[in-house]
Amino acid sequence: MTLMSSLSRTSTPVATPLFVQLLFDQTNRILLMPFPEKLTRAHFDRAEAALGTFVARRGPTDTIIDFSDVCEDVDTTAIVARAYMPWPAGKKRHVFVVSSDVMEGLFRMYTLHHEAAGFGRPQIVRSLDNALTALGTARAHFDPVTYN
C-alpha cells in the first residue's frame, strides 16, 4: 500500500480560523491533524482548541496527529504537560505519526504518562498508511475542515 493509493485529498489543505490545519474523512470518521516543522506550546494550545471546536460541532472521532514534518527541536515540557490532560475527543482512538527514532522516543514517553494518568494509550506509527491501518481502514479521503 502506498501513501498515494490510501490517502487522497480533494484540494490543498487550508488552515482553520484557529491557524491549525484539520482534514476530515467523513466516510471513516477520521480527523487528520498535521503539525508544522516547529512544535511549541502555542501549537499545542491552538491544536487543542481546534480539536475541541471540531468535536463540539461534529462529535468525537478517531484522530491521526501527524508529527512527521516536525524537526527534533521540540518543547518537551509542553509534550509532557499534555500527557496529563484528557484527550479532547474523549475515548476515541488517536494515533501519532512520527518520522524519527528521537520523535518516537519522545512520544513513547508521552503515551506512558498519558496512560498512567488514566487516559488510555495512543498508538505510535511511522507513516500515514500505518495510521490508517491502525484505525482499521486502508483508504481515506480527507477534505479540509471549514466552519461557515
N, C-alpha and C positions, 0 to 999 in steps of 0.2 A: 504494500500500500504506500503510495507516495502522498506527499502533502497536497499536491495539486488534485489528486484524484479523490481525496477525502474531504477537503475543505474548500468551500467556494464562498465568494462574497459578491454581492450584486454591484457594489460600487466601492470607490475608495472610501475607507473609513473616515468618519468625521468626528471631531470632539463634541461632547455634550456641552451644555452651558456651564457645567462644572469643570471643564477642561480635562475630563477623563474620557478616554475612548471606550465605549461599550458597544459590543456587537452581539446580536441575539439570533439564535437558531430557533424559530418558532416551532418547527416540527418536533424536534427533540427536547425543546425547552432547556437549552444550554446557553448560558451567558459567557461570552469571551471578553476578558479584560486584559488587553496588552499593556505592559508598563514600559515607560521610556528608559533610555540608557541610564539616567541618573535616578537613583532611588533614595528619596529623602522622606522625612516625617511628613512634610507637606503633601507629597504624592500619596502617601498612605491616607492622610486625612481626606483629601479630595476623592480618592477612590472609595473610601468607606462611605462618604456622603452620597456619591453617585450610586453605589450599590444599594444603599438604604432607600434612595428615591426610586430606583428601579423596582425593588421588592415591594415598596408601598403601592406602586401603580400596577405592577404586573404579577405580583406574588413571588414567592421564593422559587428559585430554580437551581439546578446544578450549575456550578461555575468553574470555568477554566481561567486561572490567572497566569498569564504568560510573562515570565520574567526572562525569557531567552535573550532579549536585547539589552538586559541590564548589565552594566560593567560591574566588576567586582569591588568597586569603591562604593560601598553602601553604608547607610546609617544603621548599624547593627542594633543599637539601643532601640530604635523605632520598631525593628522587626521583633525583638524580644518583648517589648511592651505590648505589641499587638497580639502576641500569643496568649496573653491573659485576658483577652476580651472575647466575648461571644461572637461567633460568625454572624454578620448581618443578615444572611439568607437562612438563618435558623439551622435546622438539622439536615439540610440538603448537602449533597457531596460537593467538595471543592478539590480541585486538582491544580497543583503548581507545576508549571513547565519551566525548567532551568536548563542552562546550556553548558555549565562547567561543574567540575568537582567542587570547587570552592562554594559556588552558589548552592549546590545540592547539600553540602555540609551545613551551610547556614540555615537552609530551610528544614533540614532534618532536626536541627536544634529547635526551630520554631514549632515543628509538629510535636516534638516531645513535650515541650512546655504547654502547648495548646491541649494536648491530650491529658496531661497531668492536672490541668485546670478544669477538666471535666467537659471539654467542648468537642471531643472526638479528634480523629487523626486524619488530616488531609493527606492525599496521595501526592507523591513527587515523581515526575516523569521527565524524560529528556526531549520530547517532541510533542507537537500538537496532535499528530496521529496517535501517539501513545495515550494522550489525554482523552481523546475521543474513545479509544478502546476501553480505557478505564471506566468511562461512563456508559459503556455498553452500546456504542454505535460506531460505524465505520465511516459514515458520511455526515457532513453538516453543511448547512448553507447559512452563513452569518450575514445579517443586514445591520447597518448602523442603527443604533437606538436614538430616536429623536422624540422630543416632547413638544407637542404643539399646544 
